[in-house]
Every structure is written in C-alpha cells, then in structure tokens.
Amino acid sequence: MPRSEMPFMSHIGELKRRMIWSAIFFVVATGISLGFHRQILKFLLAPADDLNAFTGGLPIFTDLTEFWGAAVKISVLTGAMVTLPFFLLQMSLFVAPGLSSRERRWLYSLLPFAVFSFFAGVAFGYYILLPPAINFLLNFGGDVATPLIRIGSYVNLVTMLLFWMGLSFELPVVMFFMAKVGIVTPKQFGGKRKYAVVGAFIAGAMITPTFDPVNQALVAGPIIVLYEVGYWLSRLAARGRSPNKAFDAPGKA
C-alpha cells in the first residue's frame, strides 16, 4: 500500500518500530563501547601525551565518580556515533515510500555522503585541530601556573570539539540537498559568501576552546572551504531545475 494511503496510526506504528530498533542498536553499541572504555579513553588522550607533568602525562580525577562518569559519557557518545548510519537508514526507509522514485534515489545517494562527512569532520578535529589546541592551552600559563587536568573536563572538551567539527562537515551535503529540492538557489548561496566567512570565524570562536587566532582559523578555514564546496555542489544540483521550483510534494513524481 502506498504511504499516502496508509492510515495515520500505521505511520505512527512503523515509526515506533524503527525507533525501537534504533534504540536497541544504540543500547547494544553503547554496552560494547563501555567494555572498551579504557581503549577509547586512551585514544582520546593520545593527542595530549604530556597532559600532567606530575602524573606521567595522565589526567586525574578529584571526585569518586568522575572517572566512571567520563567512561559512561564516552561510551554513550561512541554508541551514538556507531548508531548514526543505522538510524539514518531507518529514517530513510520510513520516509522513502512517500517520495517519488527520483527523490528516493537522491535520498539513498546522499546517505553515505552524510555519514562520511560527519566522520571526516571528527577525524579532522582529532588529527588536525586537537593537538595544537591542547598544546596552546597547556603552555599558555607558562611558568605562572602548572596544569593538573581532570579527566572529566578533558573528555567534555574533546567530545564537544569533535562533535561540532563533525556537524560542520555536513554543510556541503545540506547545501546540495537544499538546492536539489528547490529550497535555496545557488545564486542565494553565492550572495551570502561574506556572511558565511563571518559565520565561519564566529563558529571557530565557539568551537575552539582557545582565544588563539591560529586555532580559530583552523576551524574557520575548513568551514569556508566547505561552504564553497557546497555552493558548487548546489549549482550542480540545480541543473535542469527551475530556480523557483518548490519542493516536490511527497509521492508526486
């Protein structure tokens, strides 16, 4: 039965089933991640091998439950990252019957790129942005103060930075999709370049934990490049499409 002819409660029932399967996948992935929490924490600590001079480079915890809280947090976030492709697939399968065959093709085609873009952003944050940011923060105090970093604060900082970098790398995919369905035209994207540059540096100031312009530029620069990539992808998406054509109604070819 076509999605448009299904009763409303059938829609809700199917969405509920897909959400339950996603939740089960997430719980299992989180449980497995918790079993490997030490390896994950060591991986996150690798860019800061000289974190504390008096503890052999290891972070400390000053509260009895702090280490446990950090372990649970990174396990939940790792579980969420592992679940992301499965969740996006489930949501795509839910909305696909209400789309035209052309829209379904684009939906399934963009899914791998959306997942890849997020993990590419995480990798960029981990390998490129994190080491100089940590080095700046540890050495900023000079001989005025000695760092003694807690595991909880370190995990909070690193996970926030990696999450926002992953989200930032979704920009070209979002711009391509918006142009493809006719929400925004390439001309509109092109006319907003100067605002994109300003927004990139604002995002750099918000994402990076430092006031160092070099580290902020390491975030702003890729976002500007990503916006430009998104602009050219939007031009590609808009080929053969009327500039004022609105989003196709679900189920309409």
Secondary structure as GFF3:
##gff-version 3
##sequence-region A 1 253
A	DSSP	three_ten_helix	3	5	.	.	.	ID=ss1
A	DSSP	alpha_helix	8	35	.	.	.	ID=ss2
A	DSSP	alpha_helix	37	45	.	.	.	ID=ss3
A	DSSP	three_ten_helix	46	48	.	.	.	ID=ss4
A	DSSP	three_ten_helix	53	55	.	.	.	ID=ss5
A	DSSP	alpha_helix	66	95	.	.	.	ID=ss6
A	DSSP	three_ten_helix	96	98	.	.	.	ID=ss7
A	DSSP	alpha_helix	101	124	.	.	.	ID=ss8
A	DSSP	pi_helix	125	129	.	.	.	ID=ss9
A	DSSP	alpha_helix	130	139	.	.	.	ID=ss10
A	DSSP	alpha_helix	151	168	.	.	.	ID=ss11
A	DSSP	alpha_helix	171	180	.	.	.	ID=ss12
A	DSSP	alpha_helix	186	191	.	.	.	ID=ss13
A	DSSP	alpha_helix	193	207	.	.	.	ID=ss14
A	DSSP	alpha_helix	213	237	.	.	.	ID=ss15
###
